[in-house]
Amino acid sequence: MKIYFLGAGALGCAIGGTLAAGGSDVTLIDPFQAHVDAINRDGLLMKYGDLERRVKVRASTSVEGLAPADLVIVLVKSFHTRSAIEGALPIIGPDTALMSLQNGMGHEEILADVAGRGHVLAGKTYVGGVLLGPGHIIAGTRGKRTVIGELDGHVSERARAIAAEFDRAGLPCEVSDNILGVMWDKLLINVSTGALSGITGQVYGSLYAVPEIEATAIAAVTEAMAVAQAIGVKLSIKAARDAWVMAAEGLPYEFKTSMLQSLEKGSITEIDFINGSVVRAGLAHNVPTPVNQTLVAAIKGIERRLEAK
């Protein structure tokens, strides 16, 4: 299976590097020239806890010259999804599968609009990553599962083949016939920590040391669960605090949410696809979401301040 990662940031490298180490045919595609050069020159340096390994994997700044893929995994920032997939059309052949593993909701509709719904699967992963520098990451893969599925809920052979590729590399992967529920489960995880980490500037270890942060996280997840119930989504997470606990499982003290990483780089965040998606769905189904609205407003304010610098 020829696998291309559209977006080779921390998460793309964590998953792509692990697949490559397991023998998969992987190419990481990312516009960060120094990052791509370091990977091609020295390999991808991956830190797992106290251990490090250097993995040989191809990297490129564009799709130019690449043959059509069997699988394109989309891991660009949410607000770049449309432009990224439009630029990747040359590597999408008749049988190419497209799968988003991005945080939040709404990416599959964009992929389907650009490339056609028949190409698109959905997926969510609990793998994490932190970019330490060009060609150097922390990979949070231990015990972290990935769940994938077809948009219509049927269990397809292509989904089974993708799951087998992940499993072979030591990345637990299962195929679900309730991928919408899986996506909302993961959204609850993101809602619990992302915005609060970004607002407070705390890594996971210190974030979890503040009871008031925990209480706010649980309130935000409770709202999201109420929205999911109104929509008719079948969740596997039954208690809001479970999402808060699950978010940090297996991750080191210094691990940073992707939202905090974005703000530290002076970038806008994916807040519109995470807490913002809860707010929009709440408005559509008459479910109040004041905590999530407040978190969105706070992140938007930080983004505005950074933009003004």
N, C-alpha and C positions, 0 to 999 in steps of 0.2 A: 504494500500500500504506500503510494507516494503522498506524503502529508506535508502541506505548506501551512505555516503559521502566519497569518496576516496580523502583524503586531507582535514584536518580540521584546516586549518589556519584561518586567519581573515575572509575571504569570506565564506569558508565552514561553519564556526561557525555562521556567521551572518544569512545565509540562513537556515542552519540545525537547529540552535537554535530557529529561528522563526517558522519553521515548527513543531518542537517538542512542542513548546509552544501552537501551534494551535491544537495539538492532534495527529499529525502524528507519525508513528512508525519509529524513526530515530536512526541510529547508525553512529557516527563520527569515521572515521578510520584515524589514523595519527601516525607516528613513534615517535613523541615528547612525551616521557614517562611522564615527569612532567606535561605537558598539559593534557594528558589523565587522569592521576591520579587525578588532581585537579577537572576535570569535573565530574569524577565518584564519588569523595568524597564530593564535595561541590555543584555540579551543575555548569552550565555555567553562569557566571556573564556577562550580556549584558548591555551596556551603550547606551541609545538612547537620545542624547542631554543631558539634565540635569537629566534625569531619569535613574535608573538602575533597572534591574530585574534579578532574579536568576532562571534559567530554568533547570529542570531535564531532562537530555538526556544521553543516553549510549555512551560510547567512548571506543575504542579499539586501540591497536598498530598494530594489524594484522587482517587478515580475518580468521584466524584459529578458527574453531568451529562455524563459522557463517553460517546460512542457506542461500541458494540462495536468492537473492534480487528480488523484482519487478522492482526496479529502482536503478541504480548506477549513482550518479552524480560525475563527475570527476572534481576535483578542486586542483590537485597537480600543482606544477610549471611545465610549459610547457616542459622543458627539462627532466622531470621525467615521462612524460606521458607513454612512451612505457614500461618502467620497472614496473611502477605502475599497469598498466592494465594486464601485464603478471602475476604479483603476485596476481592479483584479480580474476583470472580465476575460482577458486573454488566457488566463490559466483555468477558466471554468469550461470544461468540456461537457459533452452531452450527458456523461454519467458521473460528473463531479458532484460530491456531496458537500454542502456548506453547513457548518455548524458553529453557532455562537456559544462561547463559554464566558461571555461578558457578565459583569455584575448588572443587576437591575432587570427591567422589563422593557419590551418593545423592539428589540433588535431583529427578531425573526421577521416581523412585518417589513422592515427596511430591506432585509436580504431578499425576501420574496418579491418585493416590488421591483428590485433592480434585476435579479437573476432568474426569477421564476420560482413559484412555490414548490415545485417538484424537486428542486435541488436541496431544499432546506430541512434540516433537522434542528431540534432544540437540545440544549444541554446545560447542565450546571455542575460546577466543580467546587469542592471544598479545599482544593490545593491552594496554597498561598505562595507569595514570593516577594522579595525586596531586592531592588536593583542597587548594588553597592558601588558600581562603577562600570565603565565599558567592559563587557565580557565577564562580569563578576556578579553573582546573585546569591541571595539566601533562598533556598528551596524548601518550602513547607509542604512536603508530600507524605510524610509518615502517617499512615492510617487515614489519609484524606481521600474520600471516595469521589468519583465523578458519576453522574447519572445522565443518560441521554435517551432520546426517544423521538419518534415521528410526531409531527404536529397533529395528525388525526388519531393518534393513540395506538395504531397497530404496531406489532413487533416485527420489524423488517429484517431481512438478511443483511442489508448494509449496516444497520444499527448493531446487529450482532457482530459483524466483522470489525467494526470500529471498537466495540467493547473488548473484543479478543485482543486487538492490537495494544490497547491500554493495559489489559491484564498481563500480557506477556512481558511488559516493561516494569511490572510491579506497581502499576497505578490501578487500584481497584475501580472497576467500572461496571455498571449494571444498566440494562435496558429497561425503561419504564413504559407502562401503558397509561400512565397518568403524569405526563411530563409537565402539564400546567400546574399540578399540585407541587411537583418537584421545584419548579421555578419559583413558586410563591414561598415554599419552604426556605429556599436560598435567599429570597428577598428579605425574609424575616431576619436572617443572620446578618445581612448587610445593613438593614435598618437599625439593628441593635448597637452597632459599634462605629460604623463609618463616619457619620456626621459628628457624633460626639467626640470621636478621636480627633477629627479635623478641627473642631471648634476649640477643644481644650489643648491640642498639641501633645497629647499623651500617647505613648506606645502602649501595647497591650498590657504589660505588667503593671504600670502605674495607673492605667485606665481602670483596671479592675480593683484597685485599692480604694476607690472613692465611692462610698455607699450612695451618695446623691446621684452620681453618674449611672450607677446600676438601676436606681429607681426610675430615672428618666428613660433609660434604654427599655426597660420593661413596659413603661407606659406607651412608648412609640410602637413597640412590637404588638401590644394589645390592640392598638388602633388598627394596625395592618391586618391582624387576624380577624378583626370585625369586618373589615372591608372584604377580605377573602371569603368569609362566610356569606356575606351579602351577594357576592358574585356566584357562589355555589362551588367554590374550589374545595377539593378534598385535600386537606393538609395532613402531613404525618406528625408535625410538631403540635403538641396538644396544650402546652403551657408556655406563656410568653417568656418566662425565665429560662426555659430550656434553650431557646434561641440564643440568649445572652451567654449561657454556659458553653454551648456548642461552638460559638464564634471563636473562642480562644483555645479550644482543645488541641493539644499537640503543638502549639506555637510557642516560640521562645519569648522571654520577657521583653526583648527589644523589638519585637515584630511590630510593623507599622501598617495600618490600614491603607488601602490604595488612595483613599480620599485625603489622608494626611500627607502621603507622599506627593500627591498632586499639588496641594497647597504649599508644601515646602519648596517645590520647584517653581512656584509662582504661576501655576497652571489653573485653569478652571477645572471643576470636578464633574463627576457623573451624578451629582445630586438630583438632577431632573429625572434620571432613569431609576433612582432608588427611592428615597423618601418622597421625591416629587411624584413618582408613579403611584404611590399610596394616596397622596393628596388628590390627584386627578381621578383615580378610581373611586375614592371616597365621595368626591363631588358628584360623580356620575350615578352613584348608588345611594346618595343621601346619608352617608355615614360620616360623622364629624371626625376630623383628624387634626385637632389643634396642636398636639405635640409635634407631629411631623411637619405641620405648617411652620412652626417656630424654628425647627431645625433647618428647614429649607431656607427660611429667611436669614438665619444666622450665617449659613454657609454662603449664601448669595452676597451678604454684606462683606464677608471676608474676601470673596472673589473680587468685589468692586474695589476694595481697598488695595488689593494687590495689583489690580489693573491700573490704578491711579499712580502707582509708584514710578 
